[in-house]
């Protein structure tokens, strides 16, 4: 993947991570790993209890489903 961070914000313990660029996946089985890695990275902070990840303003699940 060729992604850069567009923005990161935490409000009410929800981390919103916005990425931009090209998201590459090895296939359907690889998608959950990509999502988990990003979510778990944010969840390591005590101020975060849930995570929302966007790629080019689309939820990451939607961005991956178009691959």
Protein Blocks (a to p, Z undefined) as FASTA:
>chain_A
ZZddfbdcdeehiacdddedjdddfbjklmmmmmmmmmmmmmmpmkbcbdcddeehiafk
lmmmmZZ
